[in-house]
Amino acid sequence: MAAPYGLGGWQQEAAIPDAITARWNGLDIKEIIQQDQTLPVWLVNDATAACIASLEFNNSEKFNNYLYIFVGTFIGGGIIMNRTLYCGSFNNAGAVGSMPVPSSYTAEDMRNGATVQLINCASRYLLNKRFQALGLDTDTMLNGLANNQTEAPFDQAQVLFDQWLNQAAPAIAYAIVAAVSVIDFEGVIIDGLLPPALTKKLTDAVQIAMTQLDLEGLTLPKVTAGTIGNDARALGGAFLSFYTNFTPDRNILISGEQNVSHAF
């Protein structure tokens, strides 16, 4: 199973009622499913599942060590070290959505102080809100932009997407450079709930933004666009039983406490 472990403090951003948030956070999905199963059930964070999918099905560059970023409703990610998922001491490695970035990277005054979280700068929910404010369906608009439709209302959608892109790309670039200063990644894969053409556009913008930062003492990783998109989390979840049983360290996903969210 692939699912968010918890909704954390971000239910307001996603417009989720408190009662639903509380019920979700108190729901043991693994246990509920296990009650009807004689086979073992594994539960993994959905961003982690997408990261597993990238390793097995979308690592065209054959990276051995890379940072994976998934631009979902909330941006999240994962870390691959020596071609193996790295979970960290508290099973929360790669939680890039919680990374602090300069507050100037967000168009909304959502936090006080000099920094905000990446989640408030580069998540899909921000696009959803912009389109919904104009009565536009997000998926329809994004697919139209990916197919280079320019007539109304896609001209409006292009403006809104570009505004989001100009905010998201520098913030993601900042997060990548900060991560590279800790782990010398050879690559970064960016994927998410966007059509492949727009994921590529975001990736290109991130690469440009990275070169505008102070990189003294660092070696930039190769940044590439993922192509699995919306199916990444489901594909990783479906592959989880194979990965758990045949990974070099089969305990990697069946040990440790799963109580912290990577975000969606």
Disulfide bonds with the S-S distance in Angstrom:
none
